[in-house]
Amino acid sequence: KKAIQLDERFYPAAWMMLAECYFSQGTYDEAEKAISKFIPYPKQDMKQEKRAQLILSSCIFAKRAMQYPVPFEPINLGPAVNTPLNEYYPCITADEKTLLFTRLMVDTVTPGRKQEDFFLTKKGEQGWQNAQPVVEINTTKNEGAPTLSADGQMLIFTACETADGSWGGTRQGKGSCDLFYSVRTANGWTPAENMGDNINSGTWESQPSFAANGRTLYFVRGKRTASGIKEQDIYYSYLREDGSWAVPMKVPGRINTVFEEESVMIHPDGHTLYFSSNGHSGMGGLDIFMSRLLPNGDWDAPVNLGYPINTHKDENSIQVTAKGDIALFASDRFGGQGGLDLYQFNMPERVRPSLVTYVEG
């Protein structure tokens, strides 16, 4: 602000920087004023131009969204699931009786003294039972971002290469972060296996979502750089007749942007996709969006879930039940067990998926 007061034309990008600061704090009026000052100046590149226009449209969207908030009363899943540690990335079976999630564990042996493990809980007559570690899958390395098949018999998850070149246990990867799978048998979960060359590459594959048809996989692919993961987009692949996975392609339509998409979830109805992005008009940070599959195979323009589900902070890792009336998400909001906790809330009608049911046998 001081630099601009001295000479606002000397370094016009200061207006952009100031707008980013205000936008990140949810101070939308000030952000809109600052970005409106910057827009007439020449831009470094097309991405900066798009970012400036996105901030402007987001400020307009956010102010209107706050005038018309959606119903939102999150309920903590309770001490059987949540602890003073961080719990996040939930996934739930179609019958809503099995919940699997990631917990950030304290580990004095691991560099950084923290590592991720999977925990699983079953729903009984009194609610969720005490979550137990998935001992067949968990290692001293990180296991994260899981997805369960609709029947709960297949687990697909992310594991990343560590500084010493290991992937945890006997797992072997292709590079950066890869997707692995395990199948549940009468004797427990099978040893995790890499999903192969067509799914995994030397880049970053993470955050899978396995469709209820058992044949389509959605996931996020990005490039790991010195400054973090860049160019995050949502891809999909399908099982071919010979049992191999097809080469992944970006989801068609209007979902992916030049910015970041992540935390994808394909609903069991097969044509409603939920994901997080900072590339569409929203409240700031990562917002949660919904898109529906069109008859031509493209995905429709994403719909923001609205305020206060989305805020100026990051929101992600949403899961929607098969019935479509309840959503699960992680939050560090006041009043929980500590750190990130898992919550549930009633989905607003306009962003619910199609009603589906299941056959059990």
N, C-alpha and C positions, 0 to 999 in steps of 0.2 A: 504493500500500500504506500509505503514511504517512497519507494522508487518511482511509482506511477505519479505521485504528487510532484516529484522533482521534474520528470519529463516523461509523459505517457507515450510519446512517439519514439523514444530512444530504443526501447526494447518491448515491442508490442506483445510478445509472448508472455510478458508479466501479467497481462489481463487474463490469459488462458490459465496460468498458474494460480492466480487468485480465484478464478472461477472454480477450478478443481478443488481448491481448499474449502471454499464455501459449500460446494456441492457435496463433498465428503462429510460435512457436518450437518447436512440437511437444512442449510440456510439458503433456501431456494430463491428468495427475492434478490439477495445480494449476488448469488451465483448467476442469475439471469442478467442482471445489470452488467456484471463483469464480462460475461461471454458475449453479450451484445456489443460491447465496446471492441472486443477482439475480432469478431467475425468480418468486419470490412477490410481488415489488413490482409496482405498476402500470407499464404500458409506455406509451411515447410514442405508438406507432401499431402497426398490425398487422404491418408489416415488421420492427419491432424484436422483437416477440413471436416471429415466425418465425425470426429470426436467433438469438435466445437458445435456442430449442428445437433449431435446427440445430447450434449449437455443442455442446450437451449430447449429442445423438445421435451427432455426429461424434467426440467424445471417446471414447464407448463403442465406436464402430466402430473407431477408430484403434488403441485398445489391443488389441482382439481381432485386428485385421489384423496387428499386429506380432508377435503370438504364433504366427500361422500365415502366414508369408511365402510368396509365390509364387516359383517359379523365375525368376531374372532375372540374366542375365550379358550386359550390353551390350557390343557390339564396335564399335570406332571404324571408320568407313568408309575411313580412311586419307588420306594426303597428296594423293592425286589429287582428292579431294573437299574435304577440310578444310584450312584454313589458320589462321594466327594471328588472322584476322578472324572475324566471327560468320557461321556458316552455319546456316540454319533453314528451316522450312516446306518440307519435301521433298514431292515427288509423283512417282509411279512408274507406268509403263505396265503393262498386264496381263501382258506377256511378261517383265517385270522386266529389260528390257535398256536402258531409257532412264530416267534420273533427272534431274529438274529441281528446282532449289531457289533460295532467296534468299540473297544474300551482302551484308553491310553493308560498303560500300566506303568507303575514305578518299578524300575529295574536297575539295581546298583551295578550290575555287570555290563550293561549295554552303554556304549558311548552316548552321552547325553542323558543317561539315566532314565530314559523313557522308551517304551516300545508298545506297538499296538497288537492286541489279541482279539479274537472273536469270542463272544459269549452268546448263549442261546437260552431262551426261556419258553416255557409252555404255559398256555392259559388254562387254569383250572376253574372250579366253581367259585373260588374266592378272588379271581383275577390272576395276574401274572405271578408265576412261581419264581423263586430265587434263581436268577440267571447263573448258568454254569459255563465254565470255559470249554471250548471245543478242542479238547486235548489232542485229537488226531491231526488237527490242522495247525494249531498254534506252535510257534517256534520262538527262539530268542530274538528273531528279526521281526519286522513289521508285517502284519496281515491286515488289510484294510479294504474299504469300499466294496462290500460283498453284494451279491444278488442271489436269491434263491429261485429255483424253479417254482411254478405255481403249486406243485404237490410237495415241495420241500425236500425232494430227493436228490437234487443237484445243487451244488454250491459253486459259483464262479466268483473269483475275488482277485485283488491286486496284490502283487508283491514286487518289491523293488531291489535292485542291485545295491549292495552296501559298498563302503570304501574298500573292503578287503576282497571284493569280487564275489561274495556269497549271496544267496537268495533266501536262506533259511532252510534248515533241514537238508533234505536231498534235492530240493528244487533247483532247476537250471533254467536260466532265462536267456533272452535274445539281446537285451540291452535296456538300460534305464529302468522302466517299470513294465511288467508284463501281466497278462491275465492267465490265471491258472484255474483248474476245475477239480472238484472232488465229488464222488457219488456216495450217497448214504446206503449202506447195506445193513444186514442183520447184525453184523459185527462192528458197526460204526462207520465212520467216514474213511474212504480209501485215500491212500497217499496222493497228495496234490500233483497234478501233471500240467505241464505247459500246454496252452491251447494251440500251439503250432505256428508255423511261419506265416500262414495267411492272415492270422489275427494279430500276432505280435511281430514287432520289427525292432530296429535299433532305436526308435523313438519312444515316446511315452504313451503307453496304453493304460487306461485306468477307468474306474467308476462304471462298471458294466451294469446292464439291465437285461435280463433274460425274459423274452416274451413268453406268455402263457401257452402259445402253440408249440413250445419246445423246439423251435426251428430257427428263430430269429434272435440275434444278439445285437444290442445297441451298446456303444461305449464311447469314451472320449479319447481322442488321440491328440497329442501335442508334441512340440519340440522342446527338449530341455536345453536351456542356454545358461550362460553364466549368471544371468539376472533372473532365472526361474523358468517356469514352463510357459511357452509362448505358442500362439497360433492354435489354441485349443478349439477343436470342432467336434461335433457329434457324428459318428460313423455307424454304419450297420453292416451286418453280414448275415448270411443264412446257410443252413445246412443243406448241402447238395444230396442227391440221391445216393451217392457212394459213401455218405457219412462224413465227408470233408467239408470244411468251411470255405465259402466263396471269398474272393478277395474283397475286403471291406471297401465301401464307398461312403462318401459324405451323404447324409440324409438330404434328399432333394427338397426344394421349396425355400421358405424364407426363415428357417431357424438359425442356421449358421451365419455369423458375421465376421468382420475383420478383427473383432475383439474376442473375448473369452466366453465359451460355452462349456458348461460342466454339469455334473450331477444329474445325469439323464435317468428317467424312469418311464418305461413303456407300460401303460396300464394293461391289465388282463383283457380289456375289451379289444385290444389290438390296434386301435386307431386313435388313442389319446396319449399324447406324449407330454411329460412334465420335465422341465430342465431349468437350470440356473444360467443367467447370462448378464454381462454388463454391456452388451452390444445393442440392446433394444431400449426404448424409452421406459424409464423406471424411476424408482425412488433414490437410486444411488447404490454404489457397490454392486454386488450380485443380487438380482431379483429372481424370483421364481415365476416361470411362465408356463402356459399351457398351449398346445397346438393340436389341431385335429387333422387326420389324414383325409385328403381330398379324393374324389373318384379317379382323378388322373394319376394318382400315386405321389403327388407332391404334398408337403405339409403346409397347412394354412398359416397366415400371419399370426404370430404368437400373441396371446392374451396375457397381460399382467394380472397376477392373482389379486392385486389390490393392496391398499393400506388398511390396517396395520400388519397384515401378513408379511408384506414387504416394507422395509424401512430404509433409511440412508446407510445402514450397515449391510454386511453380507448375509444373505439367506440362501441356504442350499440343502441338499440331501433330503428332499421330501419324498415320502412314500404314501401312496393312496391305496386304501383297501379295495378289494374286488367289488364290493358293493358301491364304492365311490363316495360314501357319505363321510368317511373319516380319513384324515391325513395324519401322518407321523412326521416329526421333524426334530432337529436338535437345536437347543438354545441355551445360552448362559444367563438368561433373564433372572431377575431377583426372585427369591422364594423357592429355589430348587434345592436339590441335595448337595450341590456344589459343582463348579465347573460347568461344562456342557452337559445338559440332561436331555432325555428324550421326552417329548410331549405329544399329545394328540389334540386335534381340534376338528370341529365340523366344517366340512368343505362348503364354501358358498355355492349355491345352486348353479350359477352361470359357468363355473369352471369344473363342474363335476363330469366324470366320464359317463359312458353309457352303462346302464345297469347290466351286470352279468351275474351269473351264479355258477355253481360247480357241481359235479357229481362225485361222490365219495364212495369208495368200494374196496 
